[in-house]
Each structure stands twice: as structure tokens, then as C-alpha cells.
Amino acid sequence: SEYTAEKLRELNSADPEKIKVLPNCLDPYLEIPSTFSKPDNLLKRYQLTSDQPILFTLARLLSNSIYKGYDLIIESLPELIKTYPNIRFLLAGKAGNSEKLRLEKLVTSLNLNQYVIFTGYIPDAELSDHFRLADIFVMPSNKEGFGIVFIEAAASGCKIIGGNQDGSRQALLDGKLGTLIHPGKKEDLLNAIIINLENQRSESSSKAIQTLCLKHFNYKQYFNQIQSLLLNNALLPNRKRNLEQQH
């Protein structure tokens, strides 16, 4: 992302002329859903109903991953519950023991045990279904290099809220693919969640998100960009040298 490129220039005094930004792409084997209803098997697994507002975050839950903003989401729930008393927050991802214990204590201290669901590791085959289960994928990070999980969520038609201070901006196309907020401001997060929940998702809105994502982050486009970069910066100089030798 441009954010990563800027950090590279700042920390290593890298020559800007030698840095080329290639945004990530979707895994070509990622399941792309054709419908966007909440999967019955996951509703049953997590004891949810189809009309419950569901927030979803997928991340490695480690002590150095707090920058992803899941603490802020948890701390926002007491206020959200006033408007959405049956809201649920699914926090997914493999967790380190100390971080899981810390998060469980935070949830308990706020009396949120019935509102926060720790799903644990989610296999790749279930990713798309979990994105379809969610009303909003939320990850207000402040140090994300790009955030490929954002485009995976968008490919499943999920609404997204991300931070505006890091690589999330490029993943979310500067706000075209989701809502960008200041990652350190709880009020901004609350407002973004409420606005997105008020504007309920539909098949057409989910399809529009998916279509925009596939247009910008498909594998073929990424492949062509890399091929062009290699041809222009590796093969062409060799050809130039060959031509010079011939003359």
C-alpha cells in the first residue's frame, strides 16, 4: 500500500523512484458467493437469529495486535446495546493465551459476556460464510499495511468499517468500498456502526460491494501489473544492452 511505501521511505531512506506500490489481490481460489443471505448453519452454531445485528472482526489475537482496534469495538458495545439490545460481536481468529485472557477479562468487566462471541480459528472454507453472516466487518486499525481481510469481506458483499490512518484506506478505495473513520475515536466508530446498521444491507447493495471489489482486486489484474513491472524493469534493460552491443 501507499502507507507501507511511505513507512519504507521514512524508516530506510529508500529512493522513492525505486518503490512501486502493487495493491494486494484476492486469492484466486477464494469462494465468491452468488447470494448474500446469512447462512443457517452459522446462525445455529452461534445461537443467533437472522435479524440480529452482527459485527464481525477477523484477526490474529496477539498482544501486539491491539492496533487492529478490537478493544475499541468491545468498549463501544455498552452504548450500542442501548439502541440494539440484541447486537452481537463475533471476534474471530486464533488467539494467544495471554491476549485471550486479557480480552475475556475486558468483556467480563463490561458485563458483555452474552454479547461477545469468541469464535476461535476459522478455516478458509468458512470465511465467506462468516462474512455473509455479518452485517458489518469492523476493524478500525491504525497500523495495517494493507488489510487483505477487507477485500475478502468485500468480495462476500459485507459492509466494512476501517481506519483512515493506514493501509486500510487503499484496501477500501479511500472510502468507496467501506466507511473510513479515525481509529482512535470511539464516537466516530459508534456513529459509523449506527449509520451502517440503519441502512440495512440488501442483495443489491451486497452485490454492488462485491462487484466493485472484484473490479479492483482481481487476480488477473494483479498478475498483469506484476508482469508489466517485471518487463519494464528487468527485461527491457537487458534488451537495451543487447541492442547497444549489436551496434
N, C-alpha and C positions, 0 to 999 in steps of 0.2 A: 504494500500500500504506500501511498504518498507519506503517510505518517511514519512508516518504517524507514523509508528513504530519508526523511528529514532527520530521524534519530541517527541513522548511519552517518550522515553528513556532520551532525553535531558531535558525536562521540568519537569519530575516527578521522575527521577532517578529510573525508572522502571527496574526490573530484566529482562534482555534480554531473559532468559530462560523461562520466563512466558508470552512472547509475541509470538503469532503465526499470521502470515500475511495470510489472505484469500482474494485474489483479488475479487472485485465485479463481478457480472454476469449480463447478460441481463435479463430483465423481461420476464418470460416465455410466457406472453401474448402479447409481443411486436410484431407488424406486421413485418414480414420479407419479403421484396419484392422479386419477382422472375424475374422482369425486372427492368431496371435502367434508362429508358428514363425520361426526365423532364416532370412532369405532366402538361397537357394542362390547367387544371383549375387554377393552381397556376401561370402559365405564364400569363394567362388572368387577374387574380386578381391583380398581381403586375405590369402589363403592361410591360412585358418582352418578349424577343424573345428567341427561343431555342439556338441560337448561341451566346448569350451574356454571358461573363464570370461573374459568380455569386459567391461571397464569402458569407459565412453564419456563424454567431455566435449565439448560443442559451445560454442564461444565465439570472440569476436574475440581473436586472439592479438596483443596490443599491449603495449608497455612499461607502460601504465597499466591493464592488465587483470589484473595478478598477483593482485589481490584475489579473483579468481574461484577461486583455490585449486588450480590445476592443478599448481603446483610441489609442493605437499604430497602430491598423488596420486603423482607421479613418485618423490618421496623415500620413499614408503611401499612401493613395489614390491619392493625387496630383501627386506623382511620377508614380504610376501605370497607371493613366489616360493617361500619355504620350505614353504608349505602347498599352494600352487597353482603348480607348476613350469611349467605351460603357460598361465598367465594372460597376457592381452594388454590393453594400454591404448590405445584409439583416441582421439587428441586431434585434434579436428576444428575447422575454421574458418580463414578467411583470416588469414594471419599477416603482420605487419610484418617487414621484413628483419632488423632488429636483434633482435627478440623471437624469431624463429625460430632465429637463430644462437645466441642465449643458451640456448634450450631444447635445441637439439641438443647443445651443449656439456655441459649438465647431464646429459642422457641418457647421453652417452658417458662422462662422468666416473664414472657409477654402473654402467657396463657393462650398460646396459639397451637397447642398440640393437635387439636382437631382440624386445624386449617392448613397446616403444612404437612406435605407428604414427601418423605424421602424415598425415592424410587430405587436408589442404587444404580448400578451399571445398567445401561440399556443397550442391547445388541443392535448392530447395524440394521438387521432385518425389521426391527420395530421402530426405528427412528421416524419414518414417515407417518406411521400411525399416531405416535405421540405428538407430532406437530399438528396433526389434524384434530387431536383431542383438545388441544389448547385453543383458547380464544385469543391469547396474546403470548408470543415468545418475548420474554423480557430479560435483557442483560445490559444494564447501564454501566458498562466498563469504562475505565479511563486509561488503560494501557494495552489495549488489544491491538496486536499487529495488523490483523485484518478481521478475523472472526468468521471463519468459513461456516460456522454453525448458523450464522444469519442467513446466508444464501441457501443453506439446506432447509431452514424453516420456510423461507420464501418460496422455494420450489414445491413445498407442500401447501402453499396458499395461506400460510399463517401470518396474521398481523404481527408486527415486530416493533419493539421499543429498544433503542440502543443509545449509547453515549455519543456526544458530539465532539469529544476531545482526542480521539484516537483513530485507528484504522477502521472502526465501525462506520465512520462517515462514508468511506469509499465502498464498503460492502453494502451499505444501504443507499447508495447512489445519491448521497447528500440529501436524504430525506424523501426521495421518490419511492423507495421501496419499504419505508417504515418511518417511524417517528423518532427524531433525534432530540435528546434532552441533555442538559448539563448533568453529568453523572453524580455530582455531589449534592444535588439539591432535591431533598425529599418532596418538596412541594411541586416541583416540575414533574417528578415521577408520578405522584398522585394524580395530577391533572391529566397527564398523558394516558394513564391507565383508565381513568374515568371516561375520557373522551373516546377512547378506542372501544370500551365496553358499551357505551351509549350507542355508538354506530355499529350495530351488530353485524357480524360477518354474514355473507351470503355466498351462494355458489358463484355468482358472477363476480363479486369482489375478490373472492379467493382465487378465482381463475385469472383475474387481472394481475394480481400479485405474482402468481406463478408465471404467467406469460412474460411479464417484464423481467423477471429473474432469469428465465431461460434465454431470453434475448441477449442479455448482457454477460451471463456467466456460464455459457455452454462450453463443453469440452472442445468442440471443433474450432470455435473462435480462439480459445486459449492455445490450441495446437498451432493454428495458423500464425498467431503472434510470436510464439517461440521459434517457429520455423523461419519467419521473416527476420527475427532478431539474429538468429544464427547465420543466415545467409548474408545479411548486411554487414555483420561484424566479424565473421570468421572466414567465410568462403570468398567474399569479394576481395579482401586484401590479398589473398593468395592468387586470385585471378589477375589482380593488378600487377603483382610481382611477375607472374608468368608472361604477361603482355610486355612488361618492361624488358625482360630477358630476351624476348623474341625480337625486340628492336635494338 
